[in-house]
Amino acid sequence: MANIKKTSLKGFTLRYLFVASCLVLTISVGFIWLKNRQCTEERILIDYLHMLTPIALEMVKVQSSLIDSGSQVLTPTQFLSLEESLARDLKKQSSLFEREQLAMKIEIVRENINHQPHSELYRFGDNGCEPHHQLIDRIQLMHAELRHHSDMTSQYQVTLCYVDMHDQHIRVSASSLPVFQKQ
């Protein structure tokens, strides 16, 4: 009788270990699948951020062409609308998108009546969202290299920033200056 209890206890222990092993394996595979899915969604989000930056730049340029030369390019309502559009588009691309992690800076440089560059700044989100090179600095460098001041048309730069799930800061800029298009 004691021999039967030992055998059933041993069989029970082996079944328990088998079930526990299967459970650990299932959880591990599920974790790996979820991690891979998150990385894929995050990559999609970052790629879409790269696509949205030139689109936002073109939207600002179009808006600028619709206004009088002395007026502000974007009204607060238009800027808020642009912000909401970008956030909505990014949310559609990835369920990982977090609105609080998105920031944008728009810099518009136009000449004033004295032919001096005048900069307009618009931003939302983190104030640390800065391009690698400021547009006004690029324009001044360009004029210094040309050794004369030519009439300047309006120039634009849009920078989108996002902090991903690994606390990496992604920064993407698009500029209307052809020399500095890629950063």
C-alpha positions as CSV (number, residue, x, y, z in Angstrom):
1,M,0.0,0.0,0.0
2,A,2.9,2.4,0.8
3,N,4.3,1.6,-2.6
4,I,1.1,2.7,-4.4
5,K,1.1,6.1,-2.5
6,K,4.7,6.7,-3.5
7,T,3.9,6.0,-7.2
8,S,0.9,8.2,-7.3
9,L,2.7,11.0,-5.5
10,K,5.6,10.8,-7.9
11,G,3.1,10.8,-10.9
12,F,1.3,13.8,-9.4
13,T,4.6,15.7,-9.0
14,L,5.7,14.9,-12.5
15,R,2.3,16.1,-13.9
16,Y,2.6,19.3,-11.7
17,L,6.1,20.0,-13.1
18,F,4.9,19.3,-16.7
19,V,1.9,21.7,-16.3
20,A,4.2,24.4,-14.6
21,S,6.7,24.0,-17.4
22,C,4.0,24.5,-20.0
23,L,2.7,27.5,-18.2
24,V,6.2,29.1,-18.0
25,L,6.8,28.3,-21.7
26,T,3.4,29.9,-22.7
27,I,4.0,33.0,-20.6
28,S,7.5,33.3,-22.1
29,V,6.3,33.0,-25.7
30,G,3.5,35.5,-25.0
31,F,6.0,38.0,-23.5
32,I,8.3,37.6,-26.5
33,W,5.4,38.0,-28.9
34,L,4.1,41.1,-27.1
35,K,7.6,42.7,-27.0
36,N,8.1,42.1,-30.7
37,R,4.7,43.6,-31.4
38,Q,5.5,46.7,-29.3
39,C,8.9,47.1,-31.1
40,T,7.1,46.8,-34.5
41,E,4.4,49.3,-33.5
42,E,7.1,51.7,-32.2
43,R,9.0,51.4,-35.4
44,I,5.8,52.2,-37.4
45,L,5.3,55.2,-35.1
46,I,8.8,56.5,-35.7
47,D,8.6,56.0,-39.4
48,Y,5.3,57.8,-39.5
49,L,6.8,60.7,-37.5
50,H,9.4,61.0,-40.3
51,M,6.6,61.1,-42.9
52,L,4.5,63.7,-41.0
53,T,7.3,66.3,-40.6
54,P,7.5,67.3,-44.3
55,I,3.7,67.2,-44.5
56,A,3.4,69.6,-41.5
57,L,6.1,71.8,-43.2
58,E,4.0,72.0,-46.4
59,M,0.8,72.8,-44.4
60,V,2.6,75.7,-42.8
61,K,4.0,76.9,-46.1
62,V,0.5,76.9,-47.6
63,Q,-1.0,78.7,-44.7
64,S,1.8,81.3,-45.0
65,S,0.9,81.9,-48.6
66,L,-2.7,82.6,-47.7
67,I,-2.0,85.4,-45.3
68,D,-1.0,89.1,-45.7
69,S,2.8,89.6,-45.4
70,G,2.5,91.5,-42.2
71,S,0.2,89.1,-40.4
72,Q,1.0,86.3,-38.1
73,V,1.3,83.0,-40.1
74,L,-0.6,80.8,-37.7
75,T,-3.4,81.8,-35.4
76,P,-3.7,79.9,-32.1
77,T,-6.7,78.0,-33.4
78,Q,-4.9,76.9,-36.6
79,F,-1.9,75.8,-34.6
80,L,-4.1,73.9,-32.2
81,S,-5.8,72.3,-35.2
82,L,-2.4,71.2,-36.6
83,E,-1.4,69.8,-33.3
84,E,-4.6,67.8,-33.0
85,S,-4.3,66.5,-36.5
86,L,-0.8,65.2,-36.0
87,A,-1.7,63.5,-32.7
88,R,-4.8,61.9,-34.2
89,D,-2.8,60.6,-37.2
90,L,-0.1,59.2,-34.9
91,K,-2.7,57.5,-32.7
92,K,-4.2,55.8,-35.8
93,Q,-0.8,54.4,-36.6
94,S,0.1,52.9,-33.3
95,S,-1.8,52.0,-30.1
96,L,1.5,52.8,-28.3
97,F,1.3,56.5,-29.1
98,E,1.1,58.7,-26.0
99,R,0.0,62.3,-26.7
100,E,2.1,63.6,-23.8
101,Q,5.3,62.3,-25.4
102,L,4.8,64.4,-28.6
103,A,6.3,67.9,-29.0
104,M,6.6,70.2,-32.0
105,K,8.4,73.4,-32.8
106,I,7.7,75.5,-35.9
107,E,10.0,78.3,-36.8
108,I,9.1,80.8,-39.5
109,V,11.6,83.4,-40.6
110,R,10.4,86.3,-42.8
111,E,11.9,89.7,-43.6
112,N,10.4,92.7,-41.9
113,I,10.1,96.1,-43.6
114,N,13.8,96.9,-42.9
115,H,14.9,93.7,-44.6
116,Q,15.9,92.2,-41.2
117,P,14.9,88.6,-40.5
118,H,12.0,88.2,-38.1
119,S,11.4,84.9,-36.5
120,E,8.0,83.5,-35.4
121,L,8.0,80.5,-33.1
122,Y,5.2,78.1,-32.4
123,R,5.5,75.1,-30.1
124,F,3.6,72.6,-28.1
125,G,4.8,69.9,-25.7
126,D,8.3,69.8,-24.3
127,N,10.3,73.0,-24.7
128,G,13.4,70.9,-25.2
129,C,12.1,69.9,-28.7
130,E,14.7,71.7,-30.8
131,P,16.1,71.0,-34.2
132,H,19.8,70.1,-34.7
133,H,20.2,73.6,-36.3
134,Q,18.0,76.6,-35.7
135,L,16.6,78.1,-38.9
136,I,17.6,81.7,-38.1
137,D,21.2,80.5,-37.6
138,R,21.2,78.6,-40.9
139,I,19.9,81.7,-42.7
140,Q,22.5,83.9,-41.1
141,L,25.2,81.4,-42.0
142,M,24.0,81.3,-45.6
143,H,24.1,85.1,-45.9
144,A,27.6,85.1,-44.4
145,E,28.8,82.5,-46.8
146,L,27.3,84.4,-49.8
147,R,28.9,87.6,-48.4
148,H,25.9,89.7,-49.1
149,H,22.3,89.9,-48.0
150,S,19.9,89.0,-50.8
151,D,16.2,89.4,-50.5
152,M,14.9,86.5,-48.5
153,T,11.6,84.8,-49.0
154,S,9.9,83.3,-46.0
155,Q,11.7,80.2,-44.7
156,Y,10.2,77.4,-42.5
157,Q,11.3,74.6,-40.3
158,V,9.2,72.1,-38.5
159,T,10.6,69.8,-35.8
160,L,8.7,66.9,-34.3
161,C,10.0,65.2,-31.2
162,Y,8.8,62.0,-29.5
163,V,10.0,60.1,-26.4
164,D,9.6,56.4,-27.1
165,M,9.0,53.6,-24.6
166,H,12.7,53.2,-24.0
167,D,13.0,57.0,-23.1
168,Q,14.8,57.6,-26.3
169,H,14.3,61.1,-27.8
170,I,13.4,61.0,-31.5
171,R,13.8,64.3,-33.3
172,V,12.9,64.8,-36.9
173,S,13.1,68.1,-38.8
174,A,12.1,69.4,-42.2
175,S,13.2,72.7,-43.5
176,S,12.4,74.8,-46.6
177,L,16.1,75.6,-47.1
178,P,17.1,73.2,-49.8
179,V,20.8,73.1,-48.6
180,F,19.7,71.9,-45.2
181,Q,16.8,69.6,-46.2
182,K,18.2,66.5,-44.5
183,Q,19.3,66.4,-40.9
